[in-house]
């Protein structure tokens, strides 16, 4: 929660003719209105909640005379004590401050982003944006051919536990692998896994199935995870070569 104060405000003629204590109460009122989302509405019974001025109602009237506040007309004819129900509106409050509705909207959007990021880090990409989530982009790239080639460079991070992206002096990216899987059984043998020594030759459908399995949050075996990672890295390098 915050309040916005224009640096030129301290030279506003409406403020400069007030005393220092009165100017302090004006800024206190702005902070109070933003904290409680009143959209600049100040009630008499709330004056003591944000200021310790000895006579806040008198200062409020000084604000009205200086055209900093405007008095809100009461329409309740049954009110017995009109002094306790007096209300004022900070003039031009929404010109510099956010409305309570906008503050609430931003808070809701922030909560949605936080929840989406939490799910993403846990492997749940159901709420991710396909254009920004590297996992969904990987599935879309290998499963659904696109009629319009994307010109947006990939920014998907790699798993830092197994791979490190480095740039040589010439600016060419190179991939350094820290984990080398054991050689898989020969093709057709029991328990054979995809040939990861040549990622470009891996079956697209099989890699798409592994990516879909990962997206659903299912646990991959070390060999499956390594094969999928090597395949995606090779795809990234192929795209880089094609774009040159």
N, C-alpha and C positions, 0 to 999 in steps of 0.2 A: 504494500500500500504506500502511496506517495502523493505529494502535492506538487504542482508545477507553478513555479514563480518566475515570471519574466524579470530579467535583470533591470529593465527600465521601470519596473513597478515602483521602486523606491523613489523615483523622481516624478511620479504621478502627482500633479497639482492637488488632486483630491486627498492624497495622503500627506503631502508635505505640510499642509496647514493644520494637521492634527498633532497632538502631543506624542511623545515617544511611547507612553503607556497605551495610548489609543491605537497607534500603529501596531503595537505588539498584539493587542487583542484582535485586530483585523486578521493578522496572519494566523493566530490561534484558531479563529473561526473557520478559516479556509481549511486548515488541517483537520479540524473536527468534522466538517462537512464531508471531506473525502474519506475519512476513516469510517464514518457511519453511513455513507452513501445517501446523504440527504439531498443531493443535487443543489446544494446551496441554501437550503431552507434551514433557518435558525429559529428555534422556539425559546420563549422567555424562560421556561423551566429548565432549559438545557444550558443557559449561560454559565452557570457555576460549574458545569462539567469540563469546561476547557479554559477558563480564565479565573484568576484570583483578583481581578480588578475590584476595587472597593465599591464602585457603582456601575456595574456593567450595563444596566438599562439606560443610564444617562449616556454612556459611550455609544450604545446602539443608536440612540437618537442622533448623536453627532454624526454617525455614519449615514443616517438617512438624510440629514441636512447637507452632507458632503456628496450625496448621490452615489455612495458606495453600496448602501443597502436600500431596499425599498420595503415599506411596511405592507404586509399581506392583510387585506381586509377580511375580517371575520364575518361569516354569514349565520352563525349560530345565535339565534335570538334568545335562547334559553340559558346562555352562559351567564353565571352570576358574577364571576370575577374576571373581567376582561383583561386586567393587567397580567394575570397568570397565564392567559391563553394567547398573549400577543406573539406574533410571528413576523419574521423578516426574511427577505430573499436577498442573497448576495447578488448584486448587479453583475451581469455578464459572466456569471460563474462558469457556464459551459463553454465559453470562448477559449478558456485556457485549461480547464479541468475535464477529466473524463466523467461521463454520466455513470450512475450506478448500474444501469443496464449494460453499458460497454465494459465496465469493470467485471461484472458477473460473467459476461460472455468470454472475456479473455481468461478468466479463472477456469471456466469450463474447458476451453480449448487447451489450456496448459495441463489440466488433469487428463484429458484424452491423450495428449502427446506423451505424458509420463507413463500412462498405462500401456500405450502402444510400444514404447521403448522397453518397458519391463517384459512384456510378452515376447518381443523380438529377441531380447537377450536370453530368454528361456527357451527359444526355439519355436515359439508359436508365432507364425507369420500371418494369422487369419485377419489381423487388423492393419497389416502393413500396406503401404502404398506400392503397387507393383513397379512404379517408375523409380522408386528410391530404394526399395529393399533388395539387397544383392541376391538373397536367396530366391525370391520370386522372379527376379530378372534372369537368374540362371535357369530356372525351370522354363520360363517363357522362351528364352533364347534357343534351348535345345529341343523343345517339344513342338512349339507352334511357329512355323516359318513366318516371317514377316515380309509383306510385300513391299514395305517401305523401309529401307535400311536405316538404322539409327545412326545419327551423327554425333550423339552425345557420348563423350569418352567415359569408359567404365571407371568408377571410383570405388568398386567393391573391395573392402579390406580382406586380406588373406589371414589364415589362422597363424598367429605369430608364434604358436608353440612349435610349429613344424616348418614354417616358411618365413623368410625375411626378404623383403623387397629392397634392393639396393640400386643406386644409380651410379654408373661409371662416369668418368670425367667427360666422356663423349655424350652423356645424357641418355644412353641406351639402358633400359631397365633389364635387369637380370634376376633370375629366381635361384635362390640357394636352398636346397632341401636338406633338412637336418635329420630326417627319418627315412630310411630306405626299407621298404617292405621286403619280406622274404620272397624268393622266386616262386611263382605260383606253379601248381601242377600243370603238366602238359594238357593241351586241349583234348577234351573227351575223357580225361581221367576223372575218377570219383573225387568230388570236392573241388573241382577246378573252379577258379575264380577268373574274372576278366583279366586279360593281358594288360597290365598297367605299365609295361616297359615302353609301349608305344601308345600314348593317350589318344593320338589322332585317329587310331584304328579302332577305338572302343565303340561298341554298338551304341548309337544314340538312344534307342528305345530303352536299353538296359540302364544307361546312365540317367535317363529321365525318370525311370522307375525308382532309382536310388535317391534322386533329388526329391521326388514326391514323398518318399518314405521319410526322409529327413524333415521335410516341411511339416509333416503330420506329427512330428515329435517322437517318432519311433527310433529306437536305438539301432545304430548301424554297427556292424562288426568292424574291427580295426582295418581289415582288408577292404571292406566296402567303403569306409570313410576315406581311406587313402586313395582308392581308385577314383572316387568322385572328386576329391580335391585335385588330384593330378590332371584329371580330365578338364576341370574348370580352368586350371592354370594354363593348360595347353590351348584351350579355347581363347583365353585372354591374349596369349602371345600371338595366336593366329590372327586375331582381330587387329593387334598392333601392327603386324607385318602387312596386313591388307590395307591398312590406312596410310602406310608410308607411300 
